[in-house]
């Protein structure tokens, strides 16, 4: 079973939960940017929580089904159509050989997810099917490419109640877990960080989210580069924050004020450039409780 790429669009790539245990070799985590939408896509198909999906950024992708298959579409509203007719999101859908799936450009959000029953059957590298263009691990989808997927006999479909659809246009608050360097920031610096609304820069990508706003005044100092985690918030030399995302380097030397709670990073992945956001603190206990509930619901190990 497979899909043929008719138009490759802005950026579409195979992603799963990412690769772990390779940071010491300089290999990034990679993986889906919106874990929430991705988890729902696999859940709607009764897939394994790590089955690979296609992450469609901005839109413009067009695929043709080469076989009958059950799919699920979640995430951003990119004007999704089947055979040029609008089709619903956040549900599983049966499609047939020859059907053309197309995504326009964002009405809401940034990234949509296409999952198929059983997942996409592409090459595994360093324990993951995820593509990382910065590290030359795999490639984005290209016109005329054939994307293989698992065969399945499933015929039933299911959907999510509309009241549970995420709102990608609502105000964004990112909850921060303080880093060990948090105390190195002065009270004035911390007040500036937490008491302003930043704007997402159009220079943001899968590597990091740059923010525009009032900069911190930082003393010039040399730091030894150290390991970085997904969601780390660095304060760059210009005094403005950079949130490290899935394809970020594994080491860095800027001071770090904290790490954004992982489930909030999924919300960030759906915000367009120039969207306002602000930060607030979250306790370890609260973060662990929410993460545990999410993992248990979606059967994530």
GIJOSUL-V281154 format. One record per residue. N is the residue number from 0. PHI is phi in whole degrees, 0 to 359 (* if undefined). Layout:
BEGIN
n->N phi->PHI
n->N phi->PHI
END
This chain:
BEGIN
n->0 phi->*
n->1 phi->194
n->2 phi->236
n->3 phi->252
n->4 phi->278
n->5 phi->272
n->6 phi->226
n->7 phi->277
n->8 phi->72
n->9 phi->291
n->10 phi->198
n->11 phi->226
n->12 phi->211
n->13 phi->283
n->14 phi->217
n->15 phi->231
n->16 phi->292
n->17 phi->116
n->18 phi->247
n->19 phi->234
n->20 phi->86
n->21 phi->237
n->22 phi->298
n->23 phi->295
n->24 phi->261
n->25 phi->81
n->26 phi->261
n->27 phi->290
n->28 phi->293
n->29 phi->57
n->30 phi->99
n->31 phi->297
n->32 phi->280
n->33 phi->251
n->34 phi->295
n->35 phi->294
n->36 phi->296
n->37 phi->297
n->38 phi->298
n->39 phi->295
n->40 phi->300
n->41 phi->289
n->42 phi->298
n->43 phi->296
n->44 phi->252
n->45 phi->56
n->46 phi->279
n->47 phi->295
n->48 phi->295
n->49 phi->251
n->50 phi->297
n->51 phi->290
n->52 phi->230
n->53 phi->260
n->54 phi->264
n->55 phi->250
n->56 phi->263
n->57 phi->72
n->58 phi->127
n->59 phi->88
n->60 phi->281
n->61 phi->220
n->62 phi->235
n->63 phi->240
n->64 phi->288
n->65 phi->266
n->66 phi->208
n->67 phi->285
n->68 phi->202
n->69 phi->262
n->70 phi->235
n->71 phi->221
n->72 phi->240
n->73 phi->224
n->74 phi->88
n->75 phi->300
n->76 phi->275
n->77 phi->252
n->78 phi->57
n->79 phi->292
n->80 phi->223
n->81 phi->243
n->82 phi->53
n->83 phi->68
n->84 phi->244
n->85 phi->306
n->86 phi->232
n->87 phi->284
n->88 phi->261
n->89 phi->60
n->90 phi->203
n->91 phi->271
n->92 phi->222
n->93 phi->271
n->94 phi->238
n->95 phi->239
n->96 phi->305
n->97 phi->94
n->98 phi->298
n->99 phi->251
n->100 phi->257
n->101 phi->222
n->102 phi->238
n->103 phi->275
n->104 phi->234
n->105 phi->299
n->106 phi->270
n->107 phi->204
n->108 phi->85
n->109 phi->231
n->110 phi->235
n->111 phi->252
n->112 phi->232
n->113 phi->249
n->114 phi->246
n->115 phi->235
n->116 phi->302
n->117 phi->92
n->118 phi->85
n->119 phi->276
n->120 phi->258
n->121 phi->253
n->122 phi->293
n->123 phi->262
n->124 phi->230
n->125 phi->53
n->126 phi->80
n->127 phi->211
n->128 phi->269
n->129 phi->295
n->130 phi->270
n->131 phi->225
n->132 phi->294
n->133 phi->298
n->134 phi->259
n->135 phi->57
n->136 phi->259
n->137 phi->78
n->138 phi->221
n->139 phi->291
n->140 phi->294
n->141 phi->233
n->142 phi->304
n->143 phi->78
n->144 phi->292
n->145 phi->256
n->146 phi->251
n->147 phi->283
n->148 phi->220
n->149 phi->289
n->150 phi->278
n->151 phi->207
n->152 phi->261
n->153 phi->297
n->154 phi->234
n->155 phi->282
n->156 phi->233
n->157 phi->212
n->158 phi->217
n->159 phi->255
n->160 phi->299
n->161 phi->303
n->162 phi->295
n->163 phi->262
n->164 phi->294
n->165 phi->289
n->166 phi->255
n->167 phi->279
n->168 phi->255
n->169 phi->284
n->170 phi->305
n->171 phi->252
n->172 phi->243
n->173 phi->259
n->174 phi->270
n->175 phi->247
n->176 phi->265
n->177 phi->298
n->178 phi->271
n->179 phi->292
n->180 phi->268
n->181 phi->305
n->182 phi->290
n->183 phi->284
n->184 phi->275
n->185 phi->291
n->186 phi->302
n->187 phi->295
n->188 phi->294
n->189 phi->293
n->190 phi->299
n->191 phi->297
n->192 phi->295
n->193 phi->273
n->194 phi->253
n->195 phi->231
n->196 phi->264
n->197 phi->269
n->198 phi->244
n->199 phi->290
n->200 phi->284
n->201 phi->284
n->202 phi->272
n->203 phi->282
n->204 phi->203
n->205 phi->290
n->206 phi->281
n->207 phi->195
n->208 phi->253
n->209 phi->272
n->210 phi->243
n->211 phi->254
n->212 phi->171
n->213 phi->281
n->214 phi->282
n->215 phi->282
n->216 phi->272
n->217 phi->249
n->218 phi->283
n->219 phi->294
n->220 phi->206
n->221 phi->271
n->222 phi->234
n->223 phi->281
n->224 phi->299
n->225 phi->219
n->226 phi->299
n->227 phi->241
n->228 phi->245
n->229 phi->302
n->230 phi->92
n->231 phi->301
n->232 phi->251
n->233 phi->271
n->234 phi->256
n->235 phi->288
n->236 phi->299
n->237 phi->274
n->238 phi->84
n->239 phi->249
n->240 phi->283
n->241 phi->233
n->242 phi->265
n->243 phi->283
n->244 phi->245
n->245 phi->296
n->246 phi->257
n->247 phi->290
n->248 phi->301
n->249 phi->272
n->250 phi->228
n->251 phi->194
n->252 phi->239
n->253 phi->286
n->254 phi->295
n->255 phi->241
n->256 phi->276
n->257 phi->171
n->258 phi->230
n->259 phi->289
n->260 phi->305
n->261 phi->304
n->262 phi->290
n->263 phi->285
n->264 phi->294
n->265 phi->297
n->266 phi->293
n->267 phi->300
n->268 phi->299
n->269 phi->255
n->270 phi->262
n->271 phi->278
n->272 phi->305
n->273 phi->78
n->274 phi->288
n->275 phi->279
n->276 phi->209
n->277 phi->219
n->278 phi->247
n->279 phi->214
n->280 phi->278
n->281 phi->227
n->282 phi->279
n->283 phi->301
n->284 phi->298
n->285 phi->295
n->286 phi->298
n->287 phi->295
n->288 phi->296
n->289 phi->293
n->290 phi->295
n->291 phi->297
n->292 phi->297
n->293 phi->297
n->294 phi->297
n->295 phi->292
n->296 phi->297
n->297 phi->264
n->298 phi->56
n->299 phi->266
n->300 phi->291
END
